[in-house]
């Protein structure tokens, strides 16, 4: 079964921020390739979305997985849809960010 992958607006904003951060460090081509690789990785969740670690303690149904040791991808799975809810780069405190989102 293939799932559909969708990105929350916040996740898209986070991808843009990651690209800007890397580009501003002097590597615009690397930034673009890195972000494209993240998107490709997320799209592969279509075939095996349960690969991440369950984090129901943060949000019901939340799963997280790592990408290249520096990026955490947070997502939910429901009704054959994988929703990318956050992409956290370089040690960002994803637990606090997702807990704040839930409280709002």
Gaussian input, Z-matrix of N, CA and C with variables (Angstrom, degrees):
# hf/3-21g

backbone

0 1
 N
 C     1     B1
 C     2     B2     1     A1
 N     3     B3     2     A2     1     D1
 C     4     B4     3     A3     2     D2
 C     5     B5     4     A4     3     D3
 N     6     B6     5     A5     4     D4
 C     7     B7     6     A6     5     D5
 C     8     B8     7     A7     6     D6
 N     9     B9     8     A8     7     D7
 C    10    B10     9     A9     8     D8
 C    11    B11    10    A10     9     D9
 N    12    B12    11    A11    10    D10
 C    13    B13    12    A12    11    D11
 C    14    B14    13    A13    12    D12
 N    15    B15    14    A14    13    D13
 C    16    B16    15    A15    14    D14
 C    17    B17    16    A16    15    D15
 N    18    B18    17    A17    16    D16
 C    19    B19    18    A18    17    D17
 C    20    B20    19    A19    18    D18
 N    21    B21    20    A20    19    D19
 C    22    B22    21    A21    20    D20
 C    23    B23    22    A22    21    D21
 N    24    B24    23    A23    22    D22
 C    25    B25    24    A24    23    D23
 C    26    B26    25    A25    24    D24
 N    27    B27    26    A26    25    D25
 C    28    B28    27    A27    26    D26
 C    29    B29    28    A28    27    D27
 N    30    B30    29    A29    28    D28
 C    31    B31    30    A30    29    D29
 C    32    B32    31    A31    30    D30
 N    33    B33    32    A32    31    D31
 C    34    B34    33    A33    32    D32
 C    35    B35    34    A34    33    D33
 N    36    B36    35    A35    34    D34
 C    37    B37    36    A36    35    D35
 C    38    B38    37    A37    36    D36
 N    39    B39    38    A38    37    D37
 C    40    B40    39    A39    38    D38
 C    41    B41    40    A40    39    D39
 N    42    B42    41    A41    40    D40
 C    43    B43    42    A42    41    D41
 C    44    B44    43    A43    42    D42
 N    45    B45    44    A44    43    D43
 C    46    B46    45    A45    44    D44
 C    47    B47    46    A46    45    D45
 N    48    B48    47    A47    46    D46
 C    49    B49    48    A48    47    D47
 C    50    B50    49    A49    48    D48
 N    51    B51    50    A50    49    D49
 C    52    B52    51    A51    50    D50
 C    53    B53    52    A52    51    D51
 N    54    B54    53    A53    52    D52
 C    55    B55    54    A54    53    D53
 C    56    B56    55    A55    54    D54
 N    57    B57    56    A56    55    D55
 C    58    B58    57    A57    56    D56
 C    59    B59    58    A58    57    D57
 N    60    B60    59    A59    58    D58
 C    61    B61    60    A60    59    D59
 C    62    B62    61    A61    60    D60
 N    63    B63    62    A62    61    D61
 C    64    B64    63    A63    62    D62
 C    65    B65    64    A64    63    D63
 N    66    B66    65    A65    64    D64
 C    67    B67    66    A66    65    D65
 C    68    B68    67    A67    66    D66
 N    69    B69    68    A68    67    D67
 C    70    B70    69    A69    68    D68
 C    71    B71    70    A70    69    D69
 N    72    B72    71    A71    70    D70
 C    73    B73    72    A72    71    D71
 C    74    B74    73    A73    72    D72
 N    75    B75    74    A74    73    D73
 C    76    B76    75    A75    74    D74
 C    77    B77    76    A76    75    D75
 N    78    B78    77    A77    76    D76
 C    79    B79    78    A78    77    D77
 C    80    B80    79    A79    78    D78
 N    81    B81    80    A80    79    D79
 C    82    B82    81    A81    80    D80
 C    83    B83    82    A82    81    D81
 N    84    B84    83    A83    82    D82
 C    85    B85    84    A84    83    D83
 C    86    B86    85    A85    84    D84
 N    87    B87    86    A86    85    D85
 C    88    B88    87    A87    86    D86
 C    89    B89    88    A88    87    D87
 N    90    B90    89    A89    88    D88
 C    91    B91    90    A90    89    D89
 C    92    B92    91    A91    90    D90
 N    93    B93    92    A92    91    D91
 C    94    B94    93    A93    92    D92
 C    95    B95    94    A94    93    D93
 N    96    B96    95    A95    94    D94
 C    97    B97    96    A96    95    D95
 C    98    B98    97    A97    96    D96
 N    99    B99    98    A98    97    D97
 C   100   B100    99    A99    98    D98
 C   101   B101   100   A100    99    D99
 N   102   B102   101   A101   100   D100
 C   103   B103   102   A102   101   D101
 C   104   B104   103   A103   102   D102
 N   105   B105   104   A104   103   D103
 C   106   B106   105   A105   104   D104
 C   107   B107   106   A106   105   D105
 N   108   B108   107   A107   106   D106
 C   109   B109   108   A108   107   D107
 C   110   B110   109   A109   108   D108
 N   111   B111   110   A110   109   D109
 C   112   B112   111   A111   110   D110
 C   113   B113   112   A112   111   D111
 N   114   B114   113   A113   112   D112
 C   115   B115   114   A114   113   D113
 C   116   B116   115   A115   114   D114
 N   117   B117   116   A116   115   D115
 C   118   B118   117   A117   116   D116
 C   119   B119   118   A118   117   D117
 N   120   B120   119   A119   118   D118
 C   121   B121   120   A120   119   D119
 C   122   B122   121   A121   120   D120
 N   123   B123   122   A122   121   D121
 C   124   B124   123   A123   122   D122
 C   125   B125   124   A124   123   D123
 N   126   B126   125   A125   124   D124
 C   127   B127   126   A126   125   D125
 C   128   B128   127   A127   126   D126
 N   129   B129   128   A128   127   D127
 C   130   B130   129   A129   128   D128
 C   131   B131   130   A130   129   D129
 N   132   B132   131   A131   130   D130
 C   133   B133   132   A132   131   D131
 C   134   B134   133   A133   132   D132
 N   135   B135   134   A134   133   D133
 C   136   B136   135   A135   134   D134
 C   137   B137   136   A136   135   D135
 N   138   B138   137   A137   136   D136
 C   139   B139   138   A138   137   D137
 C   140   B140   139   A139   138   D138
 N   141   B141   140   A140   139   D139
 C   142   B142   141   A141   140   D140
 C   143   B143   142   A142   141   D141
 N   144   B144   143   A143   142   D142
 C   145   B145   144   A144   143   D143
 C   146   B146   145   A145   144   D144
 N   147   B147   146   A146   145   D145
 C   148   B148   147   A147   146   D146
 C   149   B149   148   A148   147   D147
 N   150   B150   149   A149   148   D148
 C   151   B151   150   A150   149   D149
 C   152   B152   151   A151   150   D150
 N   153   B153   152   A152   151   D151
 C   154   B154   153   A153   152   D152
 C   155   B155   154   A154   153   D153
 N   156   B156   155   A155   154   D154
 C   157   B157   156   A156   155   D155
 C   158   B158   157   A157   156   D156
 N   159   B159   158   A158   157   D157
 C   160   B160   159   A159   158   D158
 C   161   B161   160   A160   159   D159
 N   162   B162   161   A161   160   D160
 C   163   B163   162   A162   161   D161
 C   164   B164   163   A163   162   D162
 N   165   B165   164   A164   163   D163
 C   166   B166   165   A165   164   D164
 C   167   B167   166   A166   165   D165
 N   168   B168   167   A167   166   D166
 C   169   B169   168   A168   167   D167
 C   170   B170   169   A169   168   D168
 N   171   B171   170   A170   169   D169
 C   172   B172   171   A171   170   D170
 C   173   B173   172   A172   171   D171
 N   174   B174   173   A173   172   D172
 C   175   B175   174   A174   173   D173
 C   176   B176   175   A175   174   D174
 N   177   B177   176   A176   175   D175
 C   178   B178   177   A177   176   D176
 C   179   B179   178   A178   177   D177
 N   180   B180   179   A179   178   D178
 C   181   B181   180   A180   179   D179
 C   182   B182   181   A181   180   D180
 N   183   B183   182   A182   181   D181
 C   184   B184   183   A183   182   D182
 C   185   B185   184   A184   183   D183
 N   186   B186   185   A185   184   D184
 C   187   B187   186   A186   185   D185
 C   188   B188   187   A187   186   D186
 N   189   B189   188   A188   187   D187
 C   190   B190   189   A189   188   D188
 C   191   B191   190   A190   189   D189
 N   192   B192   191   A191   190   D190
 C   193   B193   192   A192   191   D191
 C   194   B194   193   A193   192   D192
 N   195   B195   194   A194   193   D193
 C   196   B196   195   A195   194   D194
 C   197   B197   196   A196   195   D195
 N   198   B198   197   A197   196   D196
 C   199   B199   198   A198   197   D197
 C   200   B200   199   A199   198   D198
 N   201   B201   200   A200   199   D199
 C   202   B202   201   A201   200   D200
 C   203   B203   202   A202   201   D201
 N   204   B204   203   A203   202   D202
 C   205   B205   204   A204   203   D203
 C   206   B206   205   A205   204   D204
 N   207   B207   206   A206   205   D205
 C   208   B208   207   A207   206   D206
 C   209   B209   208   A208   207   D207
 N   210   B210   209   A209   208   D208
 C   211   B211   210   A210   209   D209
 C   212   B212   211   A211   210   D210
 N   213   B213   212   A212   211   D211
 C   214   B214   213   A213   212   D212
 C   215   B215   214   A214   213   D213
 N   216   B216   215   A215   214   D214
 C   217   B217   216   A216   215   D215
 C   218   B218   217   A217   216   D216
 N   219   B219   218   A218   217   D217
 C   220   B220   219   A219   218   D218
 C   221   B221   220   A220   219   D219
 N   222   B222   221   A221   220   D220
 C   223   B223   222   A222   221   D221
 C   224   B224   223   A223   222   D222
 N   225   B225   224   A224   223   D223
 C   226   B226   225   A225   224   D224
 C   227   B227   226   A226   225   D225
 N   228   B228   227   A227   226   D226
 C   229   B229   228   A228   227   D227
 C   230   B230   229   A229   228   D228
 N   231   B231   230   A230   229   D229
 C   232   B232   231   A231   230   D230
 C   233   B233   232   A232   231   D231
 N   234   B234   233   A233   232   D232
 C   235   B235   234   A234   233   D233
 C   236   B236   235   A235   234   D234
 N   237   B237   236   A236   235   D235
 C   238   B238   237   A237   236   D236
 C   239   B239   238   A238   237   D237
 N   240   B240   239   A239   238   D238
 C   241   B241   240   A240   239   D239
 C   242   B242   241   A241   240   D240
 N   243   B243   242   A242   241   D241
 C   244   B244   243   A243   242   D242
 C   245   B245   244   A244   243   D243
 N   246   B246   245   A245   244   D244
 C   247   B247   246   A246   245   D245
 C   248   B248   247   A247   246   D246
 N   249   B249   248   A248   247   D247
 C   250   B250   249   A249   248   D248
 C   251   B251   250   A250   249   D249
 N   252   B252   251   A251   250   D250
 C   253   B253   252   A252   251   D251
 C   254   B254   253   A253   252   D252
 N   255   B255   254   A254   253   D253
 C   256   B256   255   A255   254   D254
 C   257   B257   256   A256   255   D255
 N   258   B258   257   A257   256   D256
 C   259   B259   258   A258   257   D257
 C   260   B260   259   A259   258   D258
 N   261   B261   260   A260   259   D259
 C   262   B262   261   A261   260   D260
 C   263   B263   262   A262   261   D261
 N   264   B264   263   A263   262   D262
 C   265   B265   264   A264   263   D263
 C   266   B266   265   A265   264   D264
 N   267   B267   266   A266   265   D265
 C   268   B268   267   A267   266   D266
 C   269   B269   268   A268   267   D267
 N   270   B270   269   A269   268   D268
 C   271   B271   270   A270   269   D269
 C   272   B272   271   A271   270   D270
 N   273   B273   272   A272   271   D271
 C   274   B274   273   A273   272   D272
 C   275   B275   274   A274   273   D273
 N   276   B276   275   A275   274   D274
 C   277   B277   276   A276   275   D275
 C   278   B278   277   A277   276   D276
 N   279   B279   278   A278   277   D277
 C   280   B280   279   A279   278   D278
 C   281   B281   280   A280   279   D279
 N   282   B282   281   A281   280   D280
 C   283   B283   282   A282   281   D281
 C   284   B284   283   A283   282   D282
 N   285   B285   284   A284   283   D283
 C   286   B286   285   A285   284   D284
 C   287   B287   286   A286   285   D285
 N   288   B288   287   A287   286   D286
 C   289   B289   288   A288   287   D287
 C   290   B290   289   A289   288   D288
 N   291   B291   290   A290   289   D289
 C   292   B292   291   A291   290   D290
 C   293   B293   292   A292   291   D291
 N   294   B294   293   A293   292   D292
 C   295   B295   294   A294   293   D293
 C   296   B296   295   A295   294   D294
 N   297   B297   296   A296   295   D295
 C   298   B298   297   A297   296   D296
 C   299   B299   298   A298   297   D297
 N   300   B300   299   A299   298   D298
 C   301   B301   300   A300   299   D299
 C   302   B302   301   A301   300   D300
 N   303   B303   302   A302   301   D301
 C   304   B304   303   A303   302   D302
 C   305   B305   304   A304   303   D303
 N   306   B306   305   A305   304   D304
 C   307   B307   306   A306   305   D305
 C   308   B308   307   A307   306   D306
 N   309   B309   308   A308   307   D307
 C   310   B310   309   A309   308   D308
 C   311   B311   310   A310   309   D309

   B1=1.4446
   B2=1.5291
   B3=1.3059
   B4=1.4608
   B5=1.5155
   B6=1.3020
   B7=1.4440
   B8=1.5195
   B9=1.3052
   B10=1.4553
   B11=1.5262
   B12=1.3241
   B13=1.4624
   B14=1.5225
   B15=1.3406
   B16=1.4640
   B17=1.5256
   B18=1.3195
   B19=1.4599
   B20=1.5244
   B21=1.3210
   B22=1.4626
   B23=1.5261
   B24=1.3219
   B25=1.4724
   B26=1.5335
   B27=1.3311
   B28=1.4686
   B29=1.5264
   B30=1.3127
   B31=1.4686
   B32=1.5280
   B33=1.3230
   B34=1.4700
   B35=1.5219
   B36=1.3340
   B37=1.4730
   B38=1.5241
   B39=1.3211
   B40=1.4632
   B41=1.5303
   B42=1.3243
   B43=1.4690
   B44=1.5247
   B45=1.3284
   B46=1.4671
   B47=1.5201
   B48=1.3196
   B49=1.4739
   B50=1.5244
   B51=1.3194
   B52=1.4682
   B53=1.5222
   B54=1.3231
   B55=1.4670
   B56=1.5299
   B57=1.3232
   B58=1.4678
   B59=1.5247
   B60=1.3120
   B61=1.4723
   B62=1.5239
   B63=1.3143
   B64=1.4655
   B65=1.5258
   B66=1.3246
   B67=1.4660
   B68=1.5197
   B69=1.3254
   B70=1.4634
   B71=1.5251
   B72=1.3151
   B73=1.4660
   B74=1.5302
   B75=1.3451
   B76=1.4572
   B77=1.5111
   B78=1.3282
   B79=1.4638
   B80=1.5332
   B81=1.3449
   B82=1.4610
   B83=1.5324
   B84=1.3160
   B85=1.4703
   B86=1.5309
   B87=1.3072
   B88=1.4618
   B89=1.5202
   B90=1.3177
   B91=1.4618
   B92=1.5216
   B93=1.3156
   B94=1.4648
   B95=1.5282
   B96=1.3262
   B97=1.4671
   B98=1.5243
   B99=1.3231
   B100=1.4631
   B101=1.5318
   B102=1.3088
   B103=1.4638
   B104=1.5286
   B105=1.3064
   B106=1.4663
   B107=1.5226
   B108=1.3210
   B109=1.4703
   B110=1.5306
   B111=1.3137
   B112=1.4716
   B113=1.5265
   B114=1.3243
   B115=1.4699
   B116=1.5295
   B117=1.3341
   B118=1.4714
   B119=1.5262
   B120=1.3378
   B121=1.4580
   B122=1.5281
   B123=1.3232
   B124=1.4647
   B125=1.5247
   B126=1.3148
   B127=1.4648
   B128=1.5310
   B129=1.3136
   B130=1.4686
   B131=1.5242
   B132=1.3148
   B133=1.4615
   B134=1.5253
   B135=1.3240
   B136=1.4703
   B137=1.5167
   B138=1.3181
   B139=1.4587
   B140=1.5209
   B141=1.3154
   B142=1.4633
   B143=1.5244
   B144=1.3362
   B145=1.4575
   B146=1.5312
   B147=1.3116
   B148=1.4664
   B149=1.5247
   B150=1.3288
   B151=1.4669
   B152=1.5195
   B153=1.2860
   B154=1.4584
   B155=1.5196
   B156=1.2967
   B157=1.4604
   B158=1.5265
   B159=1.3135
   B160=1.4637
   B161=1.5272
   B162=1.3339
   B163=1.4658
   B164=1.5224
   B165=1.3278
   B166=1.4605
   B167=1.5218
   B168=1.3300
   B169=1.4619
   B170=1.5313
   B171=1.3319
   B172=1.4671
   B173=1.5245
   B174=1.3195
   B175=1.4690
   B176=1.5240
   B177=1.3032
   B178=1.4605
   B179=1.5332
   B180=1.3217
   B181=1.4552
   B182=1.5149
   B183=1.3269
   B184=1.4677
   B185=1.5187
   B186=1.3267
   B187=1.4561
   B188=1.5229
   B189=1.3272
   B190=1.4628
   B191=1.5178
   B192=1.3156
   B193=1.4534
   B194=1.5214
   B195=1.3016
   B196=1.4622
   B197=1.5214
   B198=1.3115
   B199=1.4578
   B200=1.5216
   B201=1.3047
   B202=1.4663
   B203=1.5266
   B204=1.2813
   B205=1.4630
   B206=1.5240
   B207=1.3230
   B208=1.4719
   B209=1.5253
   B210=1.3167
   B211=1.4595
   B212=1.5224
   B213=1.3140
   B214=1.4591
   B215=1.5200
   B216=1.3160
   B217=1.4612
   B218=1.5251
   B219=1.3183
   B220=1.4567
   B221=1.5223
   B222=1.3427
   B223=1.4641
   B224=1.5196
   B225=1.3214
   B226=1.4607
   B227=1.5241
   B228=1.3123
   B229=1.4698
   B230=1.5218
   B231=1.3201
   B232=1.4512
   B233=1.5200
   B234=1.3027
   B235=1.4706
   B236=1.5222
   B237=1.3293
   B238=1.4658
   B239=1.5241
   B240=1.3334
   B241=1.4654
   B242=1.5272
   B243=1.3206
   B244=1.4581
   B245=1.5207
   B246=1.3264
   B247=1.4642
   B248=1.5167
   B249=1.3207
   B250=1.4586
   B251=1.5235
   B252=1.3327
   B253=1.4583
   B254=1.5262
   B255=1.3198
   B256=1.4580
   B257=1.5167
   B258=1.3263
   B259=1.4660
   B260=1.5194
   B261=1.3182
   B262=1.4605
   B263=1.5212
   B264=1.3190
   B265=1.4630
   B266=1.5177
   B267=1.3101
   B268=1.4583
   B269=1.5096
   B270=1.3107
   B271=1.4538
   B272=1.5118
   B273=1.3150
   B274=1.4646
   B275=1.5290
   B276=1.3059
   B277=1.4624
   B278=1.5219
   B279=1.3301
   B280=1.4649
   B281=1.5249
   B282=1.3266
   B283=1.4636
   B284=1.5282
   B285=1.3120
   B286=1.4655
   B287=1.5227
   B288=1.3232
   B289=1.4659
   B290=1.5253
   B291=1.3061
   B292=1.4728
   B293=1.5192
   B294=1.3064
   B295=1.4544
   B296=1.5226
   B297=1.3510
   B298=1.4659
   B299=1.5170
   B300=1.3614
   B301=1.4469
   B302=1.5266
   B303=1.3365
   B304=1.4381
   B305=1.5249
   B306=1.3354
   B307=1.4502
   B308=1.5257
   B309=1.3145
   B310=1.4687
   B311=1.5004
   A1=108.80
   A2=116.10
   A3=121.07
   A4=110.08
   A5=114.66
   A6=122.29
   A7=108.88
   A8=117.03
   A9=121.94
   A10=107.43
   A11=116.56
   A12=121.40
   A13=108.57
   A14=115.52
   A15=120.31
   A16=108.35
   A17=115.02
   A18=122.10
   A19=109.53
   A20=116.52
   A21=120.80
   A22=108.64
   A23=117.98
   A24=119.91
   A25=112.42
   A26=117.16
   A27=120.65
   A28=111.36
   A29=116.62
   A30=120.42
   A31=110.35
   A32=116.79
   A33=119.66
   A34=110.94
   A35=116.56
   A36=120.45
   A37=110.57
   A38=116.86
   A39=120.86
   A40=110.71
   A41=117.41
   A42=120.06
   A43=110.86
   A44=116.50
   A45=120.25
   A46=110.97
   A47=116.40
   A48=120.37
   A49=111.52
   A50=116.45
   A51=120.33
   A52=109.77
   A53=115.70
   A54=119.32
   A55=110.65
   A56=117.36
   A57=120.56
   A58=111.41
   A59=115.95
   A60=120.38
   A61=111.27
   A62=116.76
   A63=120.43
   A64=110.45
   A65=117.08
   A66=120.68
   A67=111.09
   A68=117.02
   A69=120.91
   A70=112.57
   A71=116.40
   A72=120.54
   A73=110.77
   A74=116.04
   A75=120.26
   A76=115.38
   A77=116.59
   A78=119.07
   A79=111.48
   A80=117.21
   A81=118.90
   A82=114.46
   A83=117.87
   A84=119.88
   A85=110.39
   A86=116.35
   A87=120.79
   A88=110.30
   A89=116.40
   A90=121.54
   A91=110.86
   A92=115.92
   A93=120.07
   A94=110.89
   A95=116.85
   A96=120.16
   A97=111.29
   A98=117.06
   A99=120.72
   A100=110.84
   A101=116.58
   A102=120.25
   A103=110.21
   A104=117.95
   A105=120.32
   A106=110.89
   A107=116.69
   A108=120.64
   A109=111.33
   A110=116.77
   A111=120.02
   A112=110.07
   A113=116.33
   A114=120.75
   A115=109.84
   A116=117.35
   A117=120.83
   A118=110.76
   A119=116.42
   A120=121.27
   A121=110.10
   A122=116.65
   A123=120.54
   A124=111.12
   A125=116.55
   A126=119.90
   A127=111.53
   A128=117.21
   A129=120.60
   A130=112.09
   A131=116.92
   A132=119.78
   A133=111.37
   A134=117.65
   A135=121.99
   A136=111.78
   A137=115.98
   A138=119.31
   A139=113.83
   A140=118.45
   A141=120.97
   A142=109.90
   A143=116.77
   A144=119.70
   A145=114.43
   A146=118.13
   A147=120.07
   A148=112.63
   A149=117.90
   A150=119.96
   A151=113.37
   A152=118.49
   A153=121.06
   A154=112.45
   A155=114.88
   A156=122.43
   A157=108.67
   A158=116.44
   A159=120.90
   A160=109.89
   A161=116.41
   A162=122.57
   A163=109.47
   A164=115.20
   A165=120.49
   A166=112.11
   A167=116.75
   A168=120.15
   A169=111.76
   A170=116.73
   A171=120.65
   A172=111.86
   A173=115.28
   A174=122.36
   A175=107.44
   A176=118.70
   A177=119.49
   A178=111.18
   A179=115.76
   A180=121.08
   A181=115.17
   A182=118.09
   A183=121.10
   A184=111.14
   A185=116.05
   A186=123.40
   A187=107.31
   A188=116.33
   A189=120.75
   A190=109.01
   A191=114.76
   A192=121.61
   A193=107.88
   A194=116.15
   A195=121.59
   A196=110.55
   A197=115.04
   A198=121.91
   A199=107.79
   A200=116.82
   A201=124.00
   A202=114.27
   A203=116.99
   A204=124.80
   A205=115.82
   A206=119.58
   A207=121.11
   A208=113.45
   A209=116.38
   A210=119.23
   A211=109.97
   A212=115.73
   A213=121.61
   A214=107.77
   A215=114.75
   A216=121.40
   A217=107.11
   A218=116.39
   A219=122.75
   A220=108.54
   A221=115.88
   A222=119.11
   A223=110.96
   A224=114.18
   A225=121.25
   A226=107.96
   A227=115.08
   A228=122.07
   A229=108.13
   A230=116.09
   A231=119.69
   A232=109.77
   A233=115.72
   A234=122.42
   A235=112.05
   A236=116.10
   A237=123.69
   A238=113.68
   A239=116.55
   A240=121.91
   A241=108.68
   A242=115.60
   A243=122.02
   A244=106.25
   A245=116.36
   A246=121.25
   A247=108.96
   A248=116.09
   A249=121.17
   A250=106.21
   A251=116.83
   A252=120.36
   A253=112.25
   A254=117.58
   A255=119.36
   A256=112.26
   A257=114.78
   A258=122.38
   A259=106.26
   A260=115.50
   A261=122.11
   A262=109.71
   A263=116.38
   A264=122.68
   A265=111.65
   A266=115.27
   A267=121.28
   A268=116.16
   A269=117.10
   A270=119.61
   A271=115.60
   A272=117.87
   A273=119.62
   A274=108.99
   A275=116.97
   A276=122.20
   A277=109.44
   A278=115.02
   A279=119.40
   A280=111.29
   A281=117.77
   A282=120.02
   A283=110.75
   A284=116.38
   A285=120.34
   A286=110.57
   A287=117.17
   A288=120.82
   A289=110.82
   A290=117.54
   A291=120.02
   A292=111.07
   A293=118.23
   A294=121.32
   A295=110.39
   A296=117.11
   A297=120.41
   A298=110.96
   A299=117.04
   A300=120.97
   A301=110.70
   A302=117.03
   A303=121.17
   A304=111.47
   A305=117.18
   A306=121.65
   A307=113.44
   A308=117.73
   A309=120.37
   A310=111.99
   D1=132.02
   D2=175.16
   D3=-99.70
   D4=134.02
   D5=177.28
   D6=-95.48
   D7=157.96
   D8=174.62
   D9=-94.75
   D10=137.75
   D11=179.37
   D12=-106.78
   D13=131.39
   D14=175.85
   D15=-132.77
   D16=149.28
   D17=-179.16
   D18=-107.82
   D19=128.41
   D20=173.59
   D21=-67.26
   D22=151.95
   D23=178.10
   D24=-53.88
   D25=-36.92
   D26=178.81
   D27=-63.61
   D28=-38.68
   D29=179.09
   D30=-66.63
   D31=-39.45
   D32=177.00
   D33=-64.18
   D34=-40.36
   D35=176.05
   D36=-62.02
   D37=-40.25
   D38=179.79
   D39=-65.39
   D40=-38.37
   D41=176.26
   D42=-61.16
   D43=-42.60
   D44=177.87
   D45=-62.69
   D46=-41.23
   D47=179.38
   D48=-64.31
   D49=-40.62
   D50=178.21
   D51=-62.08
   D52=-45.60
   D53=-179.48
   D54=-62.11
   D55=-44.29
   D56=178.83
   D57=-61.92
   D58=-43.47
   D59=-178.16
   D60=-60.86
   D61=-45.66
   D62=-179.85
   D63=-70.44
   D64=-41.24
   D65=179.13
   D66=-62.91
   D67=-41.29
   D68=179.45
   D69=-66.84
   D70=-20.45
   D71=176.05
   D72=-79.89
   D73=0.25
   D74=175.34
   D75=102.63
   D76=16.68
   D77=-177.23
   D78=-135.09
   D79=67.40
   D80=-176.70
   D81=-62.59
   D82=-37.40
   D83=179.47
   D84=-69.50
   D85=-39.27
   D86=176.88
   D87=-63.61
   D88=-40.32
   D89=179.02
   D90=-59.35
   D91=-47.98
   D92=-179.47
   D93=-62.81
   D94=-44.85
   D95=179.66
   D96=-63.82
   D97=-40.38
   D98=-179.10
   D99=-63.70
   D100=-47.21
   D101=-179.79
   D102=-64.92
   D103=-41.08
   D104=176.82
   D105=-61.04
   D106=-37.62
   D107=178.05
   D108=-66.34
   D109=-37.84
   D110=176.17
   D111=-61.79
   D112=-46.88
   D113=-179.86
   D114=-61.08
   D115=-44.77
   D116=178.18
   D117=-58.87
   D118=-43.44
   D119=178.95
   D120=-60.87
   D121=-44.77
   D122=178.92
   D123=-61.57
   D124=-40.57
   D125=-179.28
   D126=-64.94
   D127=-26.33
   D128=177.93
   D129=-72.28
   D130=-11.13
   D131=174.27
   D132=-67.01
   D133=-10.85
   D134=176.80
   D135=-56.99
   D136=-38.05
   D137=-172.49
   D138=-95.66
   D139=-22.68
   D140=179.49
   D141=-149.44
   D142=71.40
   D143=-173.83
   D144=-70.78
   D145=-20.51
   D146=-176.05
   D147=-82.17
   D148=12.14
   D149=-177.95
   D150=-68.73
   D151=-22.87
   D152=-178.11
   D153=-76.48
   D154=175.37
   D155=179.06
   D156=-93.47
   D157=130.80
   D158=178.82
   D159=-66.63
   D160=133.76
   D161=177.37
   D162=-131.35
   D163=55.42
   D164=178.23
   D165=-62.29
   D166=-17.58
   D167=177.71
   D168=-67.53
   D169=-22.92
   D170=178.57
   D171=-93.76
   D172=-48.46
   D173=178.62
   D174=-148.84
   D175=141.54
   D176=177.32
   D177=-60.59
   D178=128.70
   D179=177.87
   D180=81.45
   D181=2.70
   D182=-178.09
   D183=-74.44
   D184=140.71
   D185=172.16
   D186=-130.44
   D187=150.03
   D188=175.95
   D189=-130.69
   D190=148.66
   D191=175.32
   D192=-142.83
   D193=157.53
   D194=-178.28
   D195=-101.86
   D196=148.09
   D197=175.09
   D198=-127.49
   D199=118.10
   D200=177.38
   D201=48.71
   D202=38.90
   D203=172.90
   D204=65.02
   D205=-13.40
   D206=-175.60
   D207=-114.85
   D208=-6.42
   D209=-174.72
   D210=-130.21
   D211=135.49
   D212=175.76
   D213=-113.31
   D214=130.28
   D215=178.83
   D216=-108.78
   D217=123.05
   D218=179.14
   D219=-108.12
   D220=132.99
   D221=-176.79
   D222=-152.59
   D223=163.65
   D224=174.26
   D225=-122.55
   D226=160.62
   D227=178.16
   D228=-128.01
   D229=126.81
   D230=177.92
   D231=-159.64
   D232=130.96
   D233=176.12
   D234=50.60
   D235=49.89
   D236=177.64
   D237=62.60
   D238=24.31
   D239=175.94
   D240=-124.24
   D241=127.45
   D242=172.07
   D243=-97.83
   D244=118.79
   D245=-179.96
   D246=-106.49
   D247=113.93
   D248=176.81
   D249=-78.42
   D250=112.68
   D251=-175.02
   D252=-100.00
   D253=-16.72
   D254=179.20
   D255=-166.87
   D256=147.14
   D257=176.71
   D258=-132.89
   D259=112.95
   D260=-171.16
   D261=-114.91
   D262=127.59
   D263=-171.25
   D264=-118.04
   D265=142.75
   D266=168.65
   D267=63.13
   D268=41.79
   D269=175.03
   D270=85.38
   D271=11.54
   D272=176.53
   D273=-59.91
   D274=146.26
   D275=-178.38
   D276=-82.34
   D277=85.18
   D278=-177.31
   D279=-66.39
   D280=-31.86
   D281=-179.66
   D282=-62.05
   D283=-46.88
   D284=179.05
   D285=-65.46
   D286=-42.50
   D287=-178.63
   D288=-62.29
   D289=-43.38
   D290=-178.56
   D291=-73.42
   D292=-32.03
   D293=176.62
   D294=-68.56
   D295=-40.22
   D296=176.77
   D297=-63.47
   D298=-41.77
   D299=179.71
   D300=-58.93
   D301=-39.96
   D302=-178.67
   D303=-67.89
   D304=-35.34
   D305=-177.69
   D306=-73.92
   D307=-18.12
   D308=-176.13
   D309=-83.42

